[in-house]
C-alpha cells in the first residue's frame, strides 16, 4: 500500500459545490450550431455502446448534428477518427479516451480550430487542451468494491481472518484505473496492516496488477497464473478478488472455474466488478461467481456531457461541481462528478430494472460480449 491518496488525487477528493467555471464561451456562442463529434473507446463493453447511442440521441434531440465513432481499443484508430471529425468541422468533441496520454497532438489541432473538448468519463492527460471533464467519483468506486469484500468476509467480526485476497487494477493507460485502485487499497489498508487480510502474491502495486485495455482475457491469464503459483498446494484458500470492471471480473471467474472452483459454493471467492453489464448482473442475481458490481448511471453522465454542449451553445458556462481533484499534468480540469452505487443480489432489481437501465429480458438473455 504505497501510493498516498494525497499524491494521487492532488487535492480535495470531495465533490465540492463549486459554481460554474471554465472557458469564455459567451462571445463565440452566437455562431455555434452544436455540431459534436463523439469518440467512444470500445464496443466490447455494454456501457460504451449504450452511452454512444444516448449521447447521440440527447444531442440530436437538441437539434444538433453529430458524428459517433468507436475506436475499438486502438489508440491510433481513435486519433484518426478524431482528426476526421475535426476536418468535418465539429465544434465540440466528447471523448472517452483509449490511451489517455496519446491525444495531445490531435487535441492541439482541435484547439486551433476553436473546438471545445470534453473529456468523457476518463481524464485526458498531458495536454492543456481539455476544457471540461464529466465523470463519476472514481475513487469511491474502489471504496465500494473493497467495502463489499470486507462485508462479505465479515472482516470486522472479532477474530475474523486471516483472509487471502488478490488485487486487479485496470488499464494502465486509463487514468481512472489509479483512482479505482487507490480507493480499494486505502479501504483495505487497515485490514492488511492488522493481518486480517493477506495478499499472498504480494502484488499490491498498480503495475503488476494492471490489465491492459481492461481485457477479460488478460485478467483470466493472470488469475490462472496466480492460482497456480500461490494456491495450488491445496492448503491455501483464496477468499476474494478485487476486480475493477465486470469484464475483468468474468475473466477472473472463468479462471477460478477452470481451477476447479464452483460458483455459488462456499469455496468460491468474493468477486467485485463495475459497470452493471447485463451478463454480470445475471451472475450476481444467480449467484454465479460475481457478487457485486458498481453501477454508474451512464444516462446521467451522458446528460452531463451533452448538457455542457447545450450550455455553451446557449451562451452559458457549463455546470461544474469540482475544480480541485482532477489534475491532468497541465491543470485541474473543471469537472462534474456523479456518484456511483454498489449493486449486489439485494438491490440489483431496484437500482437497475426499476430505473429502466436494464430490462429483466436483457439480464436473462445476456451474452458474453468479450472474447475469451
Ligand atoms: C470506466 C469504467 C469501465 C472501464 C472499462 C473506465 O474508464 O470508468 O466504467 O469499467 O473504463 O471500460
Boltz pocket constraint, residues with backbone or C-beta under 6 A from the ligand:
constraints:
  - pocket:
      binder: B
      contacts: [[A, 45], [A, 121], [A, 122], [A, 170], [A, 174], [A, 176], [A, 214], [A, 244], [A, 245], [A, 246], [A, 274], [A, 275], [A, 296]]
      max_distance: 6.0
